[in-house]
């Protein structure tokens, strides 16, 4: 370690932040060389928003724990294996040359691809912290094993999850929809859950949409050249209305029987 807090590893050296341990980066200094294995909690708690300064892990980075970027930018410039959780706070950045996610990526900050490679979701991606917006600075591709988690808490701006893609997007896999704050959507309500500055490639589509909180509410996907919307295609009839209708039908039946008599 030098005076700025930079850590240098041997080419074959391995630094392990073990299960249950916490490694808090309180600087914009770098970790260079070798291998960095995060099995516990890796936190970047200090860093200036919009600053050119950042913390770079230049060795091979493996995450099976939790990466929590609270401030500034954490950059994985070498090879990366992501099977844990990456959480990116608002105004914070996690960057990499490429990222194949087999765990969970979530938050309200930015996931930045530093090369022409896409962010590939082979696990779960969940924009927002509850409800919010996650920005992908690069292309986005979801595989047939991927899950796109969406939370809806209302129809207004900022009341449902959005992913903003600063590039092209390719789709497959599943959308999982959850409702929050007691919100129940109406038939034909729509929610723009993905926007892009690039193009929708190859007319690819999500394979299925699963309503987690209320399975009786069904959603359909509406695709455009630079967006994906969720539309409410079916809302179950409230029990009170169903009971009233059943009672009314019963009264009509009794009346008809009396008329026959």
GIQUIRA-V617629 format. One record per residue. N is the residue number from 1. RES is the residue in three letters. PHI is phi in whole degrees, -180 to 180 (* if undefined). OMEGA is omega in whole degrees, 0 to 359 (none if undefined). Layout:
((N RES PHI OMEGA) (N RES PHI OMEGA))
This chain:
((1 UNK * 177) (2 UNK -101 185) (3 UNK -65 180) (4 UNK -86 180) (5 UNK 92 179) (6 UNK -70 179) (7 UNK -112 178) (8 UNK -118 182) (9 UNK -114 172) (10 UNK -67 184) (11 UNK -56 180) (12 UNK -106 181) (13 UNK -73 181) (14 UNK -132 175) (15 UNK -101 183) (16 UNK -118 169) (17 UNK -93 196) (18 UNK -76 179) (19 UNK -55 181) (20 UNK 89 180) (21 UNK -91 178) (22 UNK -129 178) (23 UNK -119 186) (24 UNK -105 180) (25 UNK -89 182) (26 UNK -111 183) (27 UNK -165 172) (28 UNK -103 179) (29 UNK -74 189) (30 UNK -106 169) (31 UNK -119 187) (32 UNK -120 172) (33 UNK 82 173) (34 UNK 67 186) (35 UNK -129 175) (36 UNK -121 180) (37 UNK -107 178) (38 UNK -103 176) (39 UNK -108 182) (40 UNK -108 181) (41 UNK -117 176) (42 UNK -110 186) (43 UNK -118 166) (44 UNK -111 188) (45 UNK -103 180) (46 UNK -133 178) (47 UNK 167 183) (48 UNK -83 177) (49 UNK -67 178) (50 UNK 76 181) (51 UNK -81 175) (52 UNK -74 178) (53 UNK -74 179) (54 UNK -160 174) (55 UNK -98 181) (56 UNK -113 170) (57 UNK -100 187) (58 UNK -94 176) (59 UNK -82 176) (60 UNK -72 185) (61 UNK -112 178) (62 UNK -120 179) (63 UNK -121 171) (64 UNK -119 178) (65 UNK -107 181) (66 UNK -128 172) (67 UNK -107 184) (68 UNK -123 180) (69 UNK -91 184) (70 UNK -90 181) (71 UNK -147 176) (72 UNK 71 183) (73 UNK -129 172) (74 UNK -113 186) (75 UNK -116 172) (76 UNK -101 188) (77 UNK -88 179) (78 UNK -101 177) (79 UNK -66 182) (80 UNK -138 173) (81 UNK -120 186) (82 UNK -118 177) (83 UNK -125 180) (84 UNK -103 180) (85 UNK -116 170) (86 UNK -117 180) (87 UNK -115 185) (88 UNK -120 182) (89 UNK -73 178) (90 UNK -56 180) (91 UNK 73 176) (92 UNK -94 185) (93 UNK -137 164) (94 UNK -115 184) (95 UNK -126 180) (96 UNK -159 176) (97 UNK -65 175) (98 UNK -155 181) (99 UNK -147 170) (100 UNK -103 185) (101 UNK -87 175) (102 UNK -115 177) (103 UNK -119 180) (104 UNK -132 171) (105 UNK -118 185) (106 UNK -149 175) (107 UNK 129 185) (108 UNK -120 180) (109 UNK -98 183) (110 UNK -127 172) (111 UNK -105 190) (112 UNK -112 174) (113 UNK -92 186) (114 UNK -89 175) (115 UNK -126 180) (116 UNK -85 180) (117 UNK -80 182) (118 UNK -93 164) (119 UNK -80 183) (120 UNK -104 179) (121 UNK -96 176) (122 UNK -108 179) (123 UNK -125 179) (124 UNK -129 172) (125 UNK -127 185) (126 UNK -135 178) (127 UNK -59 174) (128 UNK 85 172) (129 UNK -117 197) (130 UNK 93 172) (131 UNK -130 180) (132 UNK 175 185) (133 UNK -125 174) (134 UNK -111 180) (135 UNK -104 173) (136 UNK -106 180) (137 UNK -88 185) (138 UNK 149 179) (139 UNK -84 179) (140 UNK -129 176) (141 UNK -138 175) (142 UNK -110 181) (143 UNK -86 179) (144 UNK -71 175) (145 UNK -97 185) (146 UNK -81 177) (147 UNK -128 176) (148 UNK -105 183) (149 UNK -91 181) (150 UNK -128 175) (151 UNK -111 179) (152 UNK -115 178) (153 UNK -126 180) (154 UNK 166 182) (155 UNK -101 183) (156 UNK -82 178) (157 UNK -59 181) (158 UNK 83 181) (159 UNK -106 175) (160 UNK -150 184) (161 UNK -69 177) (162 UNK -140 168) (163 UNK -110 176) (164 UNK -104 183) (165 UNK -107 179) (166 UNK -92 183) (167 UNK 172 180) (168 UNK -89 177) (169 UNK -139 178) (170 UNK -130 192) (171 UNK -124 173) (172 UNK -169 175) (173 UNK 75 194) (174 UNK -123 163) (175 UNK -103 173) (176 UNK -109 184) (177 UNK -107 175) (178 UNK -120 177) (179 UNK -105 184) (180 UNK -132 173) (181 UNK 62 178) (182 UNK 73 184) (183 UNK -74 174) (184 UNK -125 182) (185 UNK -73 176) (186 UNK -96 176) (187 UNK -57 178) (188 UNK 77 170) (189 UNK -60 178) (190 UNK -129 182) (191 UNK -140 177) (192 UNK -82 187) (193 UNK -96 179) (194 UNK -146 172) (195 UNK -128 183) (196 UNK -142 173) (197 UNK -88 179) (198 UNK -99 187) (199 UNK -126 171) (200 UNK -81 189) (201 UNK -92 169) (202 UNK 62 181) (203 UNK 53 179) (204 UNK -72 183) (205 UNK -138 171) (206 UNK -63 184) (207 UNK -75 182) (208 UNK -158 177) (209 UNK -126 183) (210 UNK -114 176) (211 UNK -90 188) (212 UNK -79 187) (213 UNK -74 183) (214 UNK -135 183) (215 UNK -60 180) (216 UNK -72 177) (217 UNK -89 181) (218 UNK -111 182) (219 UNK -122 172) (220 UNK -127 179) (221 UNK -100 178) (222 UNK -117 187) (223 UNK -107 174) (224 UNK -128 182) (225 UNK -63 182) (226 UNK -140 179) (227 UNK -159 168) (228 UNK -133 176) (229 UNK -117 168) (230 UNK -98 175) (231 UNK -117 178) (232 UNK -83 185) (233 UNK -102 179) (234 UNK -156 175) (235 UNK -126 182) (236 UNK -64 177) (237 UNK -68 179) (238 UNK -57 184) (239 UNK -58 181) (240 UNK -64 179) (241 UNK -66 180) (242 UNK -63 180) (243 UNK -67 178) (244 UNK -63 179) (245 UNK -64 179) (246 UNK -64 179) (247 UNK -64 180) (248 UNK -64 178) (249 UNK -62 179) (250 UNK -64 178) (251 UNK -65 178) (252 UNK -63 179) (253 UNK -64 178) (254 UNK -64 180) (255 UNK -61 180) (256 UNK -65 180) (257 UNK -65 178) (258 UNK -65 179) (259 UNK -64 179) (260 UNK -66 178) (261 UNK -64 none))
